[in-house]
Amino acid sequence: MARKKIIIVDDDPNILELFQDVLEGKGYQVTPFTRGWEALQSVSRDRPDLIILDIMMPRVNGYEVCQILKENPKTKAIPVIFLTALSHQEALKRAAEGGADDFLVKPCPTEKLLKHIEKFLDAGKKAE
């Protein structure tokens, strides 16, 4: 069975490294990006099974990335989990309105992130 592909987008290299190590240790194929526009270019070439997305990033923020993904018929079904330091209701509301499938607040225990990832990837298996 092919390894599930996950894209992580966060402008903090320490966060990227931490979650990349954890997810690769669980057998996922992980592609990290520090810029939203880089992730969008990658998605158009190689569709991932799931995207983990920070909100506060330079140039193209997470809200914009999610909106672009959800407006495109080829990428709208890819689950997007926001993983962000923003914890106020307005951020959650804006993420949901933009099409986010899930919302987690940093710092997020790796076990919690893994459970949320598995929930979406297991749902994808059932739909196949």
C-alpha positions in Angstrom: 0.0 0.0 0.0 1.3 3.5 -0.9 2.3 5.8 1.9 -0.1 8.6 2.6 1.2 12.0 1.5 1.0 14.9 3.9 2.0 18.5 3.2 2.9 20.7 6.3 3.0 24.5 5.8 4.5 26.6 8.6 6.9 29.5 8.5 8.6 28.1 11.7 11.3 25.6 10.7 11.3 24.1 14.2 7.6 23.2 13.9 8.2 21.8 10.5 11.0 19.6 11.6 9.2 18.4 14.7 6.1 17.3 13.0 7.9 16.0 9.9 10.0 13.7 12.2 6.9 12.5 14.1 4.8 11.9 10.9 7.6 10.2 9.0 8.1 8.0 12.1 4.5 6.9 11.7 5.1 6.0 8.0 3.7 9.1 6.3 5.4 10.7 3.3 5.8 14.3 4.4 6.6 17.4 2.3 7.3 20.6 4.4 7.0 24.1 3.1 7.7 27.5 4.8 5.5 29.5 2.3 1.9 29.0 1.3 2.5 29.7 -2.3 5.1 27.0 -2.5 2.6 24.5 -1.1 0.0 25.6 -3.7 2.5 25.0 -6.5 3.3 21.6 -5.1 -0.3 20.5 -4.8 -0.9 21.3 -8.4 1.9 18.9 -9.4 1.4 16.1 -6.8 -1.8 15.9 -4.9 -1.4 15.1 -1.2 -3.8 13.1 1.0 -3.9 15.8 3.7 -2.6 19.3 4.4 -1.6 20.8 7.7 -1.6 24.5 7.5 -0.5 27.4 9.7 -2.5 30.7 9.4 0.1 33.4 10.0 2.6 33.3 7.2 4.2 35.9 5.0 2.8 36.8 1.5 0.1 34.2 1.3 -1.5 33.3 4.7 -3.2 30.1 5.6 -6.7 31.4 5.1 -5.8 32.3 1.5 -4.1 29.0 0.8 -7.2 27.1 2.1 -9.6 29.3 0.1 -7.6 28.7 -3.1 -7.6 24.9 -2.4 -11.3 24.7 -1.6 -12.3 26.8 -4.7 -10.4 24.4 -7.1 -12.5 21.3 -8.1 -9.2 19.3 -8.3 -8.1 20.1 -4.7 -11.3 20.9 -2.8 -11.6 17.4 -1.3 -8.1 17.4 0.2 -8.6 17.7 4.0 -7.0 20.8 5.5 -6.1 20.9 9.2 -5.2 24.4 10.5 -2.5 24.2 13.2 -2.0 27.7 14.5 -1.1 29.8 17.5 -4.4 31.8 17.0 -6.9 30.5 19.4 -9.7 33.1 19.4 -13.2 32.5 18.1 -12.7 34.8 15.1 -9.8 32.7 13.8 -11.8 29.5 14.2 -14.8 31.1 12.4 -12.8 32.5 9.6 -11.0 29.1 9.1 -14.4 27.3 9.0 -15.8 29.8 6.5 -12.7 29.3 4.3 -13.3 25.6 4.1 -10.9 24.2 6.8 -11.8 20.7 7.8 -10.2 20.9 11.3 -8.6 23.5 13.6 -5.9 22.8 16.3 -4.1 25.3 18.5 -0.4 25.3 19.1 1.2 24.0 21.1 -0.5 20.8 20.1 0.5 17.5 21.5 1.7 15.2 18.7 -0.7 12.4 19.9 -3.6 14.8 19.3 -2.4 15.8 15.9 -2.0 12.2 14.9 -5.6 11.3 16.0 -6.9 14.2 13.9 -4.8 13.1 10.9 -5.9 9.5 11.2 -9.6 10.5 11.4 -9.4 12.2 8.0 -7.2 9.6 6.3 -9.3 6.7 7.6 -12.4 8.5 6.3 -10.7 8.8 2.9 -10.0 5.0 2.9 -13.7 4.3 3.4 -14.6 6.6 0.5 -12.3 4.9 -1.9 
